[in-house]
Amino acid sequence: MNTQPLILDIGHIQRRIHAVQLDIARYGVTLRLADFATLLMLFVFLVGFYVADPFHIASFIAQRFGANSTVELAVYALLLVMAGLMAVTIARLKRAHYEHKAKYRFSGSVWKVGIVIMAFTVFAEIYNATGNQQHSQFAKAESSKAFAALSNQKLGIGGSTAADNTPLVQLQGELAKHREYLATCKKTCYAQRVRIAELTAEIHAMEAGQAAADAQAQQANATAANALATQLRQLKEDYLHPMVKALMAVGIPASIAMQLIAALVAIAFERMHLSASENLRDCYSLLDGLEQHLLNKRKEYASLTGVDYLSANTNNADNPADNAPENWQLAPALSPTTATNSASAPPLFKWQQPHRPIGFVDTNQRTAPACNTHDAHPAEPLHERVLHARVATHTTAHTHATAAKAGEEVECPQCGTRFRKVNKWHTFCKTACKDAWHNAQHPERAGYVKTRKRKA
């Protein structure tokens, strides 16, 4: 039996399986990288949420922990460990969810868990991204010379001073003196009373003027402070990212613009992360189909030959179980001696002598092939000899010839001759082969043909 087509099919399927396994390994590396990125992102988020801002964690430790802060340090370490464990747990759950989705598709509960994990991850990414953008913006603005000049301005406008209060103090002293005179006055005290009334009116007027001036100064100071705060805020907005400024130009506030950009980046990362899982799922599905197809081919080979394909071919590397990514090993490196021998021993062509690496032997040294086999004519025609030398099964050849399309080259089910089909009914190379094959399949047909020839 001709098992060469089966062997070629099995080899092709094994090469496809190996290629798919390489793709699975590559997507596995991609998922591990995404898992590590998710772990770092979640750790930064949880540390900033439960412990302190990561950008100011050094100053936070210096301010909070002194010489007698053992309890606070222990609580801080506990929160840090908790944040790390939560980050590792969530990242591992996310990867396990994607691997489960790739291998076993989705179920109802898996959908719910996946939505919760992805929503939490997207929220954490938005939280980190907006905080980082704000810190970067404020750091650039506060380190600028314009910000330093504005923040060093003094807002002391108006207000009462010691020099402004001197006339009021003098009037109050004179009023006290006239009141003493009035207390000791026994005869004519009218002049003292008039002077006291004048001084009292002047003091009241001066106090009212100073109160109004103080109110105006306070109002001016508040206005100046608001103007300075507005200038500082405007200066910080000048250091916003151009993308944020573009969204602000269409009426979107800066905070919402930052969140929209962060959400876009986070959703894009999650979608690409999910696409790796979907590609891995397709690879697993294709691998299952190829392994099943390989198993069917091996069964067919065993049914034709009575021997398993692996036992007939001692190369165990074709076993799909051995080609799993976790069982892959690097090929052993060639030793320098082996590499030197391989490089120093080039292959020899036909009629080439080893001591003559360039060129071929002379024609005088060649031994002419014997021609007696070509002189003898065969006892049978070529077609009959091919028929007797053929070892392929008729059923398999007829199936392939029937399934082939017009224009394809097929093998005659009866004699094995290769020919090109003219149409879909062109199954045999000639009519004699067609009659012989059908007579062998249906003996009654041969008897009917003989009867017709006898009647004719």
Secondary structure as UniProt FT lines:
FT   HELIX           4..50
FT   HELIX           54..56
FT   HELIX           57..64
FT   TURN            67..68
FT   HELIX           70..104
FT   HELIX           108..142
FT   HELIX           145..151
FT   TURN            162..165
FT   HELIX           166..184
FT   HELIX           190..238
FT   HELIX           242..249
FT   TURN            250..251
FT   HELIX           254..305
FT   HELIX           309..312
FT   HELIX           316..318
FT   TURN            320..323
FT   HELIX           325..327
FT   HELIX           336..344
FT   TURN            350..351
FT   TURN            354..355
FT   HELIX           363..365
FT   HELIX           372..375
FT   HELIX           382..389
FT   HELIX           394..403
FT   TURN            406..407
FT   STRAND          409..411
FT   TURN            413..415
FT   STRAND          418..420
FT   TURN            424..425
FT   HELIX           431..441
FT   HELIX           443..455
//
